[in-house]
Amino acid sequence: MRYSVMAGGKRLRPALCIASFGIYHQDYRAILPVASALELAHTYSLIHDDLPAMDDDDFRRGMPSCHKKFGEATAILAGDALLTLTFETIASCAHFEGSRLNEAIVRLSRALGTRDGMIAGQVLDLAAEGHALSVADLEAIHRSKTGALLSTSVWIGAWLADAAPNELDALLRFGQKIGLAFQIVDDLLDVTESLETLGKTAGKDQERRKATYPALLGLEHSRRSVRELTDQARDAVMPLGPRAELLIGISEFLETRCN
């Protein structure tokens, strides 16, 4: 568990949660346990995603993937344990009112689950291997597999900060646009980068005949889609003014990764 969590990475999900919470509170220490739990959940998904039965990847974050280091059985258990620890960590957080924390747990469960969540997206992704998909089908996979947890990370930070309903909606839209843009960038990097720069095996999507934005639309059209989605994300939080600067900065960082 420690090997995979401490291996590095962008910490994007906790960063988005903290940035969203920080719109309403300068002192963000209260949200740190919840933000950390989001990274635990994400790491669980990476461990299982790398397994031979899934993407069968030998590397993650520039290091041997968990199952290559410790064996498949231990990797499965490490992923299961991280998911369990995710909910223990959030439920044990004493900084927020119980019913508000409960709603955050419900939202996270859905983002990780079978109702348009990460597991639903993963099932659709596996089923689609080797098949021709439309852009709409591919977008639906990406929104579930990657976008659900990213957008929920933004929402949870604002929700626990007691944001107004209209601002919660705006921040959720921001997260949804960023989530889709992030996955398109990931598709692009799989085509254009190497193991050394990616930290994981490049070219796996093409090898497994996965539908991706570059495969369907080409590199330049995919990059244009990232720019458009990033602009839409920024527009969603523009009414928040300077308070949203950190979120906008994160969106700009993600956009530059594909240039």
N, C-alpha and C positions, 0 to 999 in steps of 0.2 A: 504493500500500500504506500509506504513512504517512498520507495524507489520511484514509483510512477508519479505521485503527486509532486515530489520535489525535483523532478527531472527538468523543470523549466516551463517554457511556453509563454504565451502572451498574457495569460490571466485575464482574458477579455471579458468573460462573464462576470467575475467579481468586480472588475473595473467599471463595467457598465452599471452594475448595481450600486456601487459606491458613488459614481458620478451622478446618478439619478437621485439618490438620497441626499447628496451634497447640494442639490438645487435648493433644498429646504432647510438644511442644517449644516452650519460650518463645521461643527464637531461630528465627524463621521464614525467615531469609534464604536458607537452602538450597533452599526450595521455590519461591522467586520465579521462576527460569527456567521451571519447569514450569507454574506458574500463569500466567505471561505467555503461554506457548505455547497454553494453553486459550483465551485471549482472541484470539490470532491465528486459531485454528480457528473460533471463533464469528464473527469479523469476515469471514472468507472466506465463511461461509454467508450472511451478510447481503448482501454484495456480489452474490452469485449469486441470492439470493432476490429482490432488487430488479430484476433484469434484465427486459426486455420479455417474454421467453419464459416468465418465471415470474410474479411478482406485479406486475411493471410499475409500480414505485413511483418517483416522481421525487425523493422526499426520504428522508433517513435521519438521525436525530439532529439534526434541525433544519437540515440542510444538503443541497444537491443530492446525490443518490445518486451512487455512483462512476461509473456509466455515463453519467449526465447531465453530469458534470464532465469526464470524459476519453474518452467514447465506449465503445461496447459491447465492442469487441475488447480494449481496454486493461483494462476492468473484469474481463472473463473471465480475462485473464492475471494481474491483480492478485490475484483470488481464488485462482487456481491456485497462485500464488507464496506466498501466505500459508499455504495448507495444507501446501505443501512445507516452508516455514520452520518450521511447527509441529513437525514430526517431527525436523527438523534440530536445533531448539532443545532438545527433550527428550533426544534421543539424545546430545547433546553435554554434557549436565549431568553434572558430575564428582562431585556430592555423594552419590550413591547407588550401591549395589552393582548390578552389571550385570544380573543376572537379575531383580532387583526392578524396575529401570527398564524392562526388556524387557516384563514383565507389564503395567506401566502403559501402555506403548505399544500392546500388544495390546488392552487394555480401551478405550483411546481410539479405536483404529481401529474397533472394533465399534460404539462409541457414535456414530461418524460415518457408519457404513456401511449396508449393506443387510440386515443381520440384526437387525431391531428397532432400528436406529439412525436417525440423522437423515435420511439419504438415503431409507431405506425410508419414513419418515414423510412426507417431501416427495412421494414418488411417490404414496402413498395419498391425500395431501391434494389433489394435482392431479387424480387420478382421481375424487375424490369431488365435485368442483365441479359444482353444479347437481343433485346427487342427494340424496335423503332418506337420512339416516343415523340409526342408533340411537345412544343415549348410549354404549353399549359400543364401537361402531365409532369414534366420535369420540374416546373416551378412548384407544383403541389408537393412533390417529394422533398424538395429543398426547404420549403416552408415548414414542413413537419420535422425532417431529420435534423436540420441545423437551426432554422429560424425560430422554432418554438421556444427553445431554451434561451436563446439570445434575447428575444423580445420579452420573455417572462423575467429575465434578470433585470431589465430596465424597469419593468412594471413593479416588481417586488420592492425595489429600492424606493420608488416614489410612493407606493402604497403604504409601506411602513413609515414613511415620512409624513403621512397624512395629507397627501396631495389632493387638490380639488378634483372632482370627477372629470371635468373637461381637460385638465392637464394630464390626468392619468391616461385619457384616450389619446392625447397628442403624443405622449411618451411611448405608448404602446405602438402607435403607428411608426414612430421613429425606430423602435426596436425591430419591427417587422421588415421595414425597408433595409435596415442595416444587416439583419439576419440573412436576407436573400442575397444582398450584395456580397457579404462575406463568403457565402458558399460559391458564388460565381468566381470570386477571386481564387478560392481554393481550387476550383476546376482549372482555372487558367494556370496557376502555379504548377499543377500536376503535369501540364504540357510543356511549360517553358523553363522550369527550374530543375536542379539536380538533387540527389540525395544530400549532398553537403549543405546546400542552402535551405532545402525543405526540412531536413531532419527526419524525413521518412522516405520510403521508396518512391521515386518519381515514375510516372508512366503507368501506374497501376490501373487507372481508370480505363485507358485504352486496352491494356492487357486483358481486363475482365469484361471488355465490351460494354462498359457502362455508358448510359446516356449522360452527356454533359453539355453545358452551354457552348464551349468551344467546338465540340463535335457537331452540334446542331446548327450553330449560328456563325462559327468562325471566331478567330481571336479578336479582331477589331470590333465586331458587333458585340461580343461579350464585354469587352472593355467599355464600350459605350453604354451598355446596360448598367454596369457598375457605377459609372458617372451619373447616370440618370437617377438611379436608386439613391445614391448618396445625396444628390440635390433634393430629392423628395424628402429624405430623412431630415435634412437641415431645415427645409421649409416647415416641417411638422412642429419643430421645437422653436422656431424663430420667435413666436409670440412670447416665449419665456425670457427673451432678452439675454443679457450678460450671464444670467444664472445657468444657461445651457452651454456655456463656452466649452466646458470640459467634454461634454457629450459630442459636441460638434468637432472638437479636436480629435476624438477617438474615431469618428466617422471619416475624417480626412486622412488619418493614419491608415485606416483600412483601404481607402481608395488608392493611396500611393503604392501599396504592395503589388498591384498588378501593372504598374506603369514601367 
